[in-house]
């Protein structure tokens, strides 16, 4: 959180669960999946394209 007069203020974190990765914009997902150093450390197995293909083919669903 932010520091006010040297005191850390708590930050609020929220999350939601999506039943399908298709509900998440691919570009937004891939930005979050990228390493902070950029595309040099991009893990293709965390990409929206890879994960959505697993879901669409039934390889990663209940």
PDB file of N, H, CA, C and O in Angstrom:
ATOM      1  N   UNK A   1       0.806  -1.181   0.000  1.00  0.00           N
ATOM      2  CA  UNK A   1       0.000   0.000   0.000  1.00  0.00           C
ATOM      3  C   UNK A   1       0.849   1.244   0.000  1.00  0.00           C
ATOM      4  O   UNK A   1       2.077   1.162  -0.019  1.00  0.00           O
ATOM      5  N   UNK A   2       0.223   2.371   0.021  1.00  0.00           N
ATOM      6  H   UNK A   2      -0.775   2.438   0.036  1.00  0.00           H
ATOM      7  CA  UNK A   2       0.895   3.661   0.017  1.00  0.00           C
ATOM      8  C   UNK A   2       1.389   3.986   1.417  1.00  0.00           C
ATOM      9  O   UNK A   2       0.841   3.510   2.412  1.00  0.00           O
ATOM     10  N   UNK A   3       2.430   4.800   1.478  1.00  0.00           N
ATOM     11  H   UNK A   3       2.875   5.186   0.670  1.00  0.00           H
ATOM     12  CA  UNK A   3       2.976   5.224   2.750  1.00  0.00           C
ATOM     13  C   UNK A   3       2.524   6.646   3.039  1.00  0.00           C
ATOM     14  O   UNK A   3       2.768   7.550   2.240  1.00  0.00           O
ATOM     15  N   UNK A   4       1.868   6.851   4.171  1.00  0.00           N
ATOM     16  H   UNK A   4       1.669   6.117   4.820  1.00  0.00           H
ATOM     17  CA  UNK A   4       1.420   8.171   4.601  1.00  0.00           C
ATOM     18  C   UNK A   4       2.075   8.461   5.942  1.00  0.00           C
ATOM     19  O   UNK A   4       1.855   7.743   6.918  1.00  0.00           O
ATOM     20  N   UNK A   5       2.894   9.531   5.987  1.00  0.00           N
ATOM     21  H   UNK A   5       3.073  10.114   5.195  1.00  0.00           H
ATOM     22  CA  UNK A   5       3.620   9.891   7.216  1.00  0.00           C
ATOM     23  C   UNK A   5       4.433   8.715   7.755  1.00  0.00           C
ATOM     24  O   UNK A   5       4.531   8.527   8.967  1.00  0.00           O
ATOM     25  N   UNK A   6       5.011   7.929   6.854  1.00  0.00           N
ATOM     26  H   UNK A   6       4.931   8.082   5.869  1.00  0.00           H
ATOM     27  CA  UNK A   6       5.836   6.800   7.250  1.00  0.00           C
ATOM     28  C   UNK A   6       5.068   5.568   7.690  1.00  0.00           C
ATOM     29  O   UNK A   6       5.671   4.581   8.113  1.00  0.00           O
ATOM     30  N   UNK A   7       3.751   5.611   7.596  1.00  0.00           N
ATOM     31  H   UNK A   7       3.262   6.413   7.253  1.00  0.00           H
ATOM     32  CA  UNK A   7       2.920   4.470   7.996  1.00  0.00           C
ATOM     33  C   UNK A   7       2.331   3.836   6.740  1.00  0.00           C
ATOM     34  O   UNK A   7       1.722   4.513   5.912  1.00  0.00           O
ATOM     35  N   UNK A   8       2.523   2.539   6.616  1.00  0.00           N
ATOM     36  H   UNK A   8       3.017   1.989   7.289  1.00  0.00           H
ATOM     37  CA  UNK A   8       1.978   1.822   5.463  1.00  0.00           C
ATOM     38  C   UNK A   8       0.465   1.725   5.567  1.00  0.00           C
ATOM     39  O   UNK A   8      -0.075   1.275   6.577  1.00  0.00           O
ATOM     40  N   UNK A   9      -0.199   2.147   4.524  1.00  0.00           N
ATOM     41  H   UNK A   9       0.239   2.513   3.704  1.00  0.00           H
ATOM     42  CA  UNK A   9      -1.652   2.016   4.450  1.00  0.00           C
ATOM     43  C   UNK A   9      -1.978   0.665   3.815  1.00  0.00           C
ATOM     44  O   UNK A   9      -1.324   0.269   2.850  1.00  0.00           O
ATOM     45  N   UNK A  10      -2.959  -0.036   4.330  1.00  0.00           N
ATOM     46  H   UNK A  10      -3.490   0.286   5.114  1.00  0.00           H
ATOM     47  CA  UNK A  10      -3.320  -1.323   3.710  1.00  0.00           C
ATOM     48  C   UNK A  10      -3.899  -1.098   2.319  1.00  0.00           C
ATOM     49  O   UNK A  10      -4.547  -0.084   2.059  1.00  0.00           O
ATOM     50  N   UNK A  11      -3.662  -2.036   1.448  1.00  0.00           N
ATOM     51  H   UNK A  11      -3.135  -2.860   1.659  1.00  0.00           H
ATOM     52  CA  UNK A  11      -4.239  -1.949   0.110  1.00  0.00           C
ATOM     53  C   UNK A  11      -5.358  -2.990  -0.001  1.00  0.00           C
ATOM     54  O   UNK A  11      -5.361  -4.009   0.690  1.00  0.00           O
ATOM     55  N   UNK A  12      -6.275  -2.706  -0.868  1.00  0.00           N
ATOM     56  H   UNK A  12      -6.272  -1.879  -1.429  1.00  0.00           H
ATOM     57  CA  UNK A  12      -7.396  -3.607  -1.079  1.00  0.00           C
ATOM     58  C   UNK A  12      -7.127  -4.446  -2.319  1.00  0.00           C
ATOM     59  O   UNK A  12      -6.783  -3.918  -3.377  1.00  0.00           O
ATOM     60  N   UNK A  13      -7.282  -5.720  -2.182  1.00  0.00           N
ATOM     61  H   UNK A  13      -7.561  -6.149  -1.323  1.00  0.00           H
ATOM     62  CA  UNK A  13      -7.102  -6.641  -3.298  1.00  0.00           C
ATOM     63  C   UNK A  13      -8.433  -7.343  -3.523  1.00  0.00           C
ATOM     64  O   UNK A  13      -9.072  -7.814  -2.582  1.00  0.00           O
ATOM     65  N   UNK A  14      -8.833  -7.403  -4.770  1.00  0.00           N
ATOM     66  H   UNK A  14      -8.314  -7.021  -5.535  1.00  0.00           H
ATOM     67  CA  UNK A  14     -10.052  -8.138  -5.083  1.00  0.00           C
ATOM     68  C   UNK A  14      -9.775  -9.079  -6.246  1.00  0.00           C
ATOM     69  O   UNK A  14      -8.878  -8.833  -7.051  1.00  0.00           O
ATOM     70  N   UNK A  15     -10.527 -10.126  -6.329  1.00  0.00           N
ATOM     71  H   UNK A  15     -11.256 -10.326  -5.674  1.00  0.00           H
ATOM     72  CA  UNK A  15     -10.382 -11.072  -7.425  1.00  0.00           C
ATOM     73  C   UNK A  15     -11.738 -11.674  -7.740  1.00  0.00           C
ATOM     74  O   UNK A  15     -12.666 -11.636  -6.932  1.00  0.00           O
ATOM     75  N   UNK A  16     -11.822 -12.222  -8.921  1.00  0.00           N
ATOM     76  H   UNK A  16     -11.068 -12.253  -9.577  1.00  0.00           H
ATOM     77  CA  UNK A  16     -13.029 -12.931  -9.318  1.00  0.00           C
ATOM     78  C   UNK A  16     -12.615 -14.186 -10.069  1.00  0.00           C
ATOM     79  O   UNK A  16     -11.515 -14.263 -10.616  1.00  0.00           O
ATOM     80  N   UNK A  17     -13.483 -15.138 -10.089  1.00  0.00           N
ATOM     81  H   UNK A  17     -14.377 -15.075  -9.645  1.00  0.00           H
ATOM     82  CA  UNK A  17     -13.209 -16.403 -10.765  1.00  0.00           C
ATOM     83  C   UNK A  17     -14.031 -16.445 -12.043  1.00  0.00           C
ATOM     84  O   UNK A  17     -15.248 -16.262 -12.025  1.00  0.00           O
ATOM     85  N   UNK A  18     -13.351 -16.687 -13.138  1.00  0.00           N
ATOM     86  H   UNK A  18     -12.363 -16.836 -13.152  1.00  0.00           H
ATOM     87  CA  UNK A  18     -14.021 -16.804 -14.435  1.00  0.00           C
ATOM     88  C   UNK A  18     -14.161 -18.284 -14.769  1.00  0.00           C
ATOM     89  O   UNK A  18     -13.203 -19.042 -14.619  1.00  0.00           O
ATOM     90  N   UNK A  19     -15.313 -18.696 -15.208  1.00  0.00           N
ATOM     91  H   UNK A  19     -16.092 -18.081 -15.329  1.00  0.00           H
ATOM     92  CA  UNK A  19     -15.500 -20.107 -15.541  1.00  0.00           C
ATOM     93  C   UNK A  19     -14.747 -20.537 -16.803  1.00  0.00           C
ATOM     94  O   UNK A  19     -14.563 -21.731 -17.041  1.00  0.00           O
ATOM     95  N   UNK A  20     -14.316 -19.569 -17.606  1.00  0.00           N
ATOM     96  H   UNK A  20     -14.465 -18.599 -17.413  1.00  0.00           H
ATOM     97  CA  UNK A  20     -13.610 -19.898 -18.840  1.00  0.00           C
ATOM     98  C   UNK A  20     -12.587 -18.816 -19.153  1.00  0.00           C
ATOM     99  O   UNK A  20     -12.854 -17.629 -18.963  1.00  0.00           O
ATOM    100  N   UNK A  21     -11.420 -19.222 -19.632  1.00  0.00           N
ATOM    101  H   UNK A  21     -11.203 -20.186 -19.786  1.00  0.00           H
ATOM    102  CA  UNK A  21     -10.394 -18.250 -19.998  1.00  0.00           C
ATOM    103  C   UNK A  21     -10.852 -17.395 -21.184  1.00  0.00           C
ATOM    104  O   UNK A  21     -10.318 -16.308 -21.406  1.00  0.00           O
ATOM    105  N   UNK A  22     -11.831 -17.877 -21.937  1.00  0.00           N
ATOM    106  H   UNK A  22     -12.265 -18.760 -21.756  1.00  0.00           H
ATOM    107  CA  UNK A  22     -12.340 -17.105 -23.075  1.00  0.00           C
ATOM    108  C   UNK A  22     -13.032 -15.818 -22.631  1.00  0.00           C
ATOM    109  O   UNK A  22     -13.242 -14.915 -23.441  1.00  0.00           O
ATOM    110  N   UNK A  23     -13.387 -15.730 -21.349  1.00  0.00           N
ATOM    111  H   UNK A  23     -13.217 -16.463 -20.691  1.00  0.00           H
ATOM    112  CA  UNK A  23     -14.007 -14.517 -20.818  1.00  0.00           C
ATOM    113  C   UNK A  23     -12.988 -13.416 -20.532  1.00  0.00           C
ATOM    114  O   UNK A  23     -13.363 -12.290 -20.208  1.00  0.00           O
ATOM    115  N   UNK A  24     -11.711 -13.738 -20.651  1.00  0.00           N
ATOM    116  H   UNK A  24     -11.406 -14.653 -20.915  1.00  0.00           H
ATOM    117  CA  UNK A  24     -10.645 -12.781 -20.374  1.00  0.00           C
ATOM    118  C   UNK A  24      -9.999 -12.379 -21.689  1.00  0.00           C
ATOM    119  O   UNK A  24      -9.679 -13.233 -22.516  1.00  0.00           O
ATOM    120  N   UNK A  25      -9.808 -11.081 -21.883  1.00  0.00           N
ATOM    121  H   UNK A  25     -10.068 -10.387 -21.212  1.00  0.00           H
ATOM    122  CA  UNK A  25      -9.183 -10.573 -23.097  1.00  0.00           C
ATOM    123  C   UNK A  25      -7.764 -11.135 -23.219  1.00  0.00           C
ATOM    124  O   UNK A  25      -6.989 -11.079 -22.265  1.00  0.00           O
ATOM    125  N   UNK A  26      -7.428 -11.673 -24.387  1.00  0.00           N
ATOM    126  H   UNK A  26      -8.057 -11.718 -25.163  1.00  0.00           H
ATOM    127  CA  UNK A  26      -6.128 -12.312 -24.599  1.00  0.00           C
ATOM    128  C   UNK A  26      -4.969 -11.354 -24.352  1.00  0.00           C
ATOM    129  O   UNK A  26      -3.984 -11.734 -23.717  1.00  0.00           O
ATOM    130  N   UNK A  27      -5.066 -10.130 -24.837  1.00  0.00           N
ATOM    131  H   UNK A  27      -5.866  -9.822 -25.352  1.00  0.00           H
ATOM    132  CA  UNK A  27      -3.977  -9.163 -24.662  1.00  0.00           C
ATOM    133  C   UNK A  27      -3.769  -8.831 -23.185  1.00  0.00           C
ATOM    134  O   UNK A  27      -2.630  -8.717 -22.730  1.00  0.00           O
ATOM    135  N   UNK A  28      -4.852  -8.676 -22.441  1.00  0.00           N
ATOM    136  H   UNK A  28      -5.777  -8.768 -22.810  1.00  0.00           H
ATOM    137  CA  UNK A  28      -4.735  -8.379 -21.012  1.00  0.00           C
ATOM    138  C   UNK A  28      -4.127  -9.557 -20.257  1.00  0.00           C
ATOM    139  O   UNK A  28      -3.302  -9.364 -19.363  1.00  0.00           O
ATOM    140  N   UNK A  29      -4.531 -10.772 -20.611  1.00  0.00           N
ATOM    141  H   UNK A  29      -5.201 -10.928 -21.337  1.00  0.00           H
ATOM    142  CA  UNK A  29      -3.972 -11.959 -19.964  1.00  0.00           C
ATOM    143  C   UNK A  29      -2.478 -12.059 -20.237  1.00  0.00           C
ATOM    144  O   UNK A  29      -1.687 -12.277 -19.320  1.00  0.00           O
ATOM    145  N   UNK A  30      -2.097 -11.901 -21.497  1.00  0.00           N
ATOM    146  H   UNK A  30      -2.740 -11.724 -22.242  1.00  0.00           H
ATOM    147  CA  UNK A  30      -0.696 -12.069 -21.867  1.00  0.00           C
ATOM    148  C   UNK A  30       0.203 -11.018 -21.224  1.00  0.00           C
ATOM    149  O   UNK A  30       1.366 -11.300 -20.935  1.00  0.00           O
ATOM    150  N   UNK A  31      -0.314  -9.810 -20.994  1.00  0.00           N
ATOM    151  H   UNK A  31      -1.259  -9.581 -21.229  1.00  0.00           H
ATOM    152  CA  UNK A  31       0.474  -8.793 -20.290  1.00  0.00           C
ATOM    153  C   UNK A  31       0.769  -9.267 -18.871  1.00  0.00           C
ATOM    154  O   UNK A  31       1.883  -9.087 -18.379  1.00  0.00           O
ATOM    155  N   UNK A  32      -0.205  -9.863 -18.216  1.00  0.00           N
ATOM    156  H   UNK A  32      -1.110 -10.010 -18.616  1.00  0.00           H
ATOM    157  CA  UNK A  32      -0.005 -10.356 -16.847  1.00  0.00           C
ATOM    158  C   UNK A  32       0.903 -11.582 -16.816  1.00  0.00           C
ATOM    159  O   UNK A  32       1.605 -11.803 -15.828  1.00  0.00           O
ATOM    160  N   UNK A  33       0.901 -12.365 -17.861  1.00  0.00           N
ATOM    161  H   UNK A  33       0.332 -12.185 -18.663  1.00  0.00           H
ATOM    162  CA  UNK A  33       1.698 -13.591 -17.905  1.00  0.00           C
ATOM    163  C   UNK A  33       3.150 -13.328 -18.283  1.00  0.00           C
ATOM    164  O   UNK A  33       3.994 -14.216 -18.166  1.00  0.00           O
ATOM    165  N   UNK A  34       3.445 -12.106 -18.738  1.00  0.00           N
ATOM    166  H   UNK A  34       2.759 -11.384 -18.832  1.00  0.00           H
ATOM    167  CA  UNK A  34       4.795 -11.785 -19.181  1.00  0.00           C
ATOM    168  C   UNK A  34       5.692 -11.460 -17.990  1.00  0.00           C
ATOM    169  O   UNK A  34       5.250 -10.843 -17.021  1.00  0.00           O
ATOM    170  N   UNK A  35       6.932 -11.871 -18.068  1.00  0.00           N
ATOM    171  H   UNK A  35       7.291 -12.373 -18.855  1.00  0.00           H
ATOM    172  CA  UNK A  35       7.922 -11.543 -17.058  1.00  0.00           C
ATOM    173  C   UNK A  35       8.177 -10.035 -17.075  1.00  0.00           C
ATOM    174  O   UNK A  35       8.026  -9.398 -18.117  1.00  0.00           O
ATOM    175  N   UNK A  36       8.551  -9.475 -15.966  1.00  0.00           N
ATOM    176  H   UNK A  36       8.673  -9.993 -15.120  1.00  0.00           H
ATOM    177  CA  UNK A  36       8.787  -8.029 -15.864  1.00  0.00           C
ATOM    178  C   UNK A  36       9.891  -7.550 -16.800  1.00  0.00           C
ATOM    179  O   UNK A  36       9.949  -6.363 -17.120  1.00  0.00           O
ATOM    180  N   UNK A  37      10.765  -8.446 -17.245  1.00  0.00           N
ATOM    181  H   UNK A  37      10.718  -9.410 -16.986  1.00  0.00           H
ATOM    182  CA  UNK A  37      11.853  -8.046 -18.137  1.00  0.00           C
ATOM    183  C   UNK A  37      11.418  -7.989 -19.594  1.00  0.00           C
ATOM    184  O   UNK A  37      12.204  -7.582 -20.450  1.00  0.00           O
ATOM    185  N   UNK A  38      10.202  -8.380 -19.895  1.00  0.00           N
ATOM    186  H   UNK A  38       9.563  -8.710 -19.201  1.00  0.00           H
ATOM    187  CA  UNK A  38       9.691  -8.280 -21.258  1.00  0.00           C
ATOM    188  C   UNK A  38       9.590  -9.615 -21.960  1.00  0.00           C
ATOM    189  O   UNK A  38       9.568 -10.671 -21.328  1.00  0.00           O
ATOM    190  N   UNK A  39       9.528  -9.550 -23.284  1.00  0.00           N
ATOM    191  H   UNK A  39       9.546  -8.692 -23.798  1.00  0.00           H
ATOM    192  CA  UNK A  39       9.308 -10.754 -24.093  1.00  0.00           C
ATOM    193  C   UNK A  39      10.450 -11.761 -24.021  1.00  0.00           C
ATOM    194  O   UNK A  39      10.258 -12.924 -24.376  1.00  0.00           O
ATOM    195  N   UNK A  40      11.634 -11.346 -23.570  1.00  0.00           N
ATOM    196  H   UNK A  40      11.790 -10.402 -23.282  1.00  0.00           H
ATOM    197  CA  UNK A  40      12.753 -12.284 -23.482  1.00  0.00           C
ATOM    198  C   UNK A  40      12.457 -13.434 -22.527  1.00  0.00           C
ATOM    199  O   UNK A  40      12.972 -14.537 -22.711  1.00  0.00           O
ATOM    200  N   UNK A  41      11.651 -13.196 -21.529  1.00  0.00           N
ATOM    201  H   UNK A  41      11.233 -12.300 -21.379  1.00  0.00           H
ATOM    202  CA  UNK A  41      11.338 -14.214 -20.530  1.00  0.00           C
ATOM    203  C   UNK A  41       9.896 -14.698 -20.638  1.00  0.00           C
ATOM    204  O   UNK A  41       9.362 -15.268 -19.686  1.00  0.00           O
ATOM    205  N   UNK A  42       9.265 -14.478 -21.783  1.00  0.00           N
ATOM    206  H   UNK A  42       9.699 -14.015 -22.556  1.00  0.00           H
ATOM    207  CA  UNK A  42       7.869 -14.868 -21.975  1.00  0.00           C
ATOM    208  C   UNK A  42       7.747 -16.386 -21.943  1.00  0.00           C
ATOM    209  O   UNK A  42       8.465 -17.086 -22.657  1.00  0.00           O
ATOM    210  N   UNK A  43       6.839 -16.892 -21.116  1.00  0.00           N
ATOM    211  H   UNK A  43       6.256 -16.324 -20.536  1.00  0.00           H
ATOM    212  CA  UNK A  43       6.601 -18.326 -21.011  1.00  0.00           C
ATOM    213  C   UNK A  43       5.376 -18.669 -21.857  1.00  0.00           C
ATOM    214  O   UNK A  43       4.258 -18.329 -21.471  1.00  0.00           O
ATOM    215  N   UNK A  44       5.554 -19.329 -22.991  1.00  0.00           N
ATOM    216  H   UNK A  44       6.462 -19.606 -23.305  1.00  0.00           H
ATOM    217  CA  UNK A  44       4.418 -19.617 -23.871  1.00  0.00           C
ATOM    218  C   UNK A  44       3.366 -20.516 -23.229  1.00  0.00           C
ATOM    219  O   UNK A  44       2.214 -20.524 -23.662  1.00  0.00           O
ATOM    220  N   UNK A  45       3.746 -21.268 -22.208  1.00  0.00           N
ATOM    221  H   UNK A  45       4.682 -21.261 -21.855  1.00  0.00           H
ATOM    222  CA  UNK A  45       2.793 -22.158 -21.553  1.00  0.00           C
ATOM    223  C   UNK A  45       1.838 -21.414 -20.618  1.00  0.00           C
ATOM    224  O   UNK A  45       0.888 -22.003 -20.101  1.00  0.00           O
ATOM    225  N   UNK A  46       2.090 -20.119 -20.402  1.00  0.00           N
ATOM    226  H   UNK A  46       2.861 -19.641 -20.822  1.00  0.00           H
ATOM    227  CA  UNK A  46       1.184 -19.280 -19.618  1.00  0.00           C
ATOM    228  C   UNK A  46       0.373 -18.353 -20.508  1.00  0.00           C
ATOM    229  O   UNK A  46      -0.432 -17.563 -20.015  1.00  0.00           O
ATOM    230  N   UNK A  47       0.581 -18.446 -21.817  1.00  0.00           N
ATOM    231  H   UNK A  47       1.235 -19.088 -22.217  1.00  0.00           H
ATOM    232  CA  UNK A  47      -0.107 -17.547 -22.748  1.00  0.00           C
ATOM    233  C   UNK A  47      -1.589 -17.896 -22.865  1.00  0.00           C
ATOM    234  O   UNK A  47      -1.996 -19.040 -22.664  1.00  0.00           O
ATOM    235  N   UNK A  48      -2.366 -16.897 -23.188  1.00  0.00           N
ATOM    236  H   UNK A  48      -2.035 -15.967 -23.351  1.00  0.00           H
ATOM    237  CA  UNK A  48      -3.808 -17.074 -23.372  1.00  0.00           C
ATOM    238  C   UNK A  48      -4.074 -18.079 -24.495  1.00  0.00           C
ATOM    239  O   UNK A  48      -4.953 -18.932 -24.372  1.00  0.00           O
ATOM    240  N   UNK A  49      -3.324 -17.979 -25.572  1.00  0.00           N
ATOM    241  H   UNK A  49      -2.610 -17.287 -25.672  1.00  0.00           H
ATOM    242  CA  UNK A  49      -3.517 -18.886 -26.704  1.00  0.00           C
ATOM    243  C   UNK A  49      -3.328 -20.342 -26.323  1.00  0.00           C
ATOM    244  O   UNK A  49      -4.131 -21.198 -26.696  1.00  0.00           O
ATOM    245  N   UNK A  50      -2.266 -20.623 -25.581  1.00  0.00           N
ATOM    246  H   UNK A  50      -1.614 -19.928 -25.278  1.00  0.00           H
ATOM    247  CA  UNK A  50      -1.988 -21.995 -25.174  1.00  0.00           C
ATOM    248  C   UNK A  50      -3.056 -22.508 -24.208  1.00  0.00           C
ATOM    249  O   UNK A  50      -3.601 -23.596 -24.393  1.00  0.00           O
ATOM    250  N   UNK A  51      -3.348 -21.715 -23.178  1.00  0.00           N
ATOM    251  H   UNK A  51      -2.906 -20.831 -23.028  1.00  0.00           H
ATOM    252  CA  UNK A  51      -4.317 -22.158 -22.177  1.00  0.00           C
ATOM    253  C   UNK A  51      -5.721 -22.285 -22.753  1.00  0.00           C
ATOM    254  O   UNK A  51      -6.456 -23.209 -22.405  1.00  0.00           O
ATOM    255  N   UNK A  52      -6.094 -21.359 -23.635  1.00  0.00           N
ATOM    256  H   UNK A  52      -5.497 -20.609 -23.918  1.00  0.00           H
ATOM    257  CA  UNK A  52      -7.433 -21.458 -24.228  1.00  0.00           C
ATOM    258  C   UNK A  52      -7.532 -22.666 -25.156  1.00  0.00           C
ATOM    259  O   UNK A  52      -8.597 -23.275 -25.260  1.00  0.00           O
ATOM    260  N   UNK A  53      -6.440 -23.018 -25.828  1.00  0.00           N
ATOM    261  H   UNK A  53      -5.576 -22.523 -25.743  1.00  0.00           H
ATOM    262  CA  UNK A  53      -6.485 -24.207 -26.687  1.00  0.00           C
ATOM    263  C   UNK A  53      -6.645 -25.475 -25.846  1.00  0.00           C
ATOM    264  O   UNK A  53      -7.329 -26.411 -26.260  1.00  0.00           O
ATOM    265  N   UNK A  54      -6.019 -25.510 -24.673  1.00  0.00           N
ATOM    266  H   UNK A  54      -5.463 -24.750 -24.337  1.00  0.00           H
ATOM    267  CA  UNK A  54      -6.215 -26.660 -23.779  1.00  0.00           C
ATOM    268  C   UNK A  54      -7.665 -26.759 -23.329  1.00  0.00           C
ATOM    269  O   UNK A  54      -8.246 -27.843 -23.279  1.00  0.00           O
ATOM    270  N   UNK A  55      -8.233 -25.608 -23.005  1.00  0.00           N
ATOM    271  H   UNK A  55      -7.760 -24.727 -23.046  1.00  0.00           H
ATOM    272  CA  UNK A  55      -9.624 -25.591 -22.555  1.00  0.00           C
ATOM    273  C   UNK A  55     -10.582 -25.983 -23.685  1.00  0.00           C
ATOM    274  O   UNK A  55     -11.496 -26.780 -23.477  1.00  0.00           O
ATOM    275  N   UNK A  56     -10.371 -25.428 -24.864  1.00  0.00           N
ATOM    276  H   UNK A  56      -9.628 -24.781 -25.033  1.00  0.00           H
ATOM    277  CA  UNK A  56     -11.269 -25.687 -25.999  1.00  0.00           C
ATOM    278  C   UNK A  56     -11.245 -27.144 -26.446  1.00  0.00           C
ATOM    279  O   UNK A  56     -12.261 -27.673 -26.899  1.00  0.00           O
ATOM    280  N   UNK A  57     -10.094 -27.793 -26.321  1.00  0.00           N
ATOM    281  H   UNK A  57      -9.269 -27.364 -25.954  1.00  0.00           H
ATOM    282  CA  UNK A  57      -9.992 -29.191 -26.744  1.00  0.00           C
ATOM    283  C   UNK A  57     -10.366 -30.177 -25.641  1.00  0.00           C
ATOM    284  O   UNK A  57     -10.397 -31.386 -25.868  1.00  0.00           O
ATOM    285  N   UNK A  58     -10.652 -29.656 -24.441  1.00  0.00           N
ATOM    286  H   UNK A  58     -10.628 -28.673 -24.257  1.00  0.00           H
ATOM    287  CA  UNK A  58     -11.040 -30.522 -23.336  1.00  0.00           C
ATOM    288  C   UNK A  58      -9.877 -31.110 -22.564  1.00  0.00           C
ATOM    289  O   UNK A  58     -10.074 -31.973 -21.709  1.00  0.00           O
ATOM    290  N   UNK A  59      -8.670 -30.656 -22.854  1.00  0.00           N
ATOM    291  H   UNK A  59      -8.510 -29.955 -23.549  1.00  0.00           H
ATOM    292  CA  UNK A  59      -7.495 -31.193 -22.163  1.00  0.00           C
ATOM    293  C   UNK A  59      -7.318 -30.632 -20.757  1.00  0.00           C
ATOM    294  O   UNK A  59      -6.607 -31.222 -19.944  1.00  0.00           O
ATOM    295  N   UNK A  60      -7.949 -29.508 -20.460  1.00  0.00           N
ATOM    296  H   UNK A  60      -8.527 -29.028 -21.120  1.00  0.00           H
ATOM    297  CA  UNK A  60      -7.742 -28.870 -19.151  1.00  0.00           C
ATOM    298  C   UNK A  60      -9.063 -28.468 -18.516  1.00  0.00           C
ATOM    299  O   UNK A  60      -9.194 -27.372 -17.971  1.00  0.00           O
ATOM    300  N   UNK A  61     -10.025 -29.349 -18.587  1.00  0.00           N
ATOM    301  H   UNK A  61      -9.919 -30.239 -19.030  1.00  0.00           H
ATOM    302  CA  UNK A  61     -11.329 -29.076 -17.976  1.00  0.00           C
ATOM    303  C   UNK A  61     -11.774 -30.300 -17.192  1.00  0.00           C
ATOM    304  O   UNK A  61     -11.264 -31.402 -17.392  1.00  0.00           O
ATOM    305  N   UNK A  62     -12.719 -30.093 -16.312  1.00  0.00           N
ATOM    306  H   UNK A  62     -13.133 -29.198 -16.149  1.00  0.00           H
ATOM    307  CA  UNK A  62     -13.267 -31.224 -15.547  1.00  0.00           C
ATOM    308  C   UNK A  62     -14.175 -32.044 -16.416  1.00  0.00           C
ATOM    309  O   UNK A  62     -14.735 -33.040 -15.957  1.00  0.00           O
TER     310      UNK A  62
END
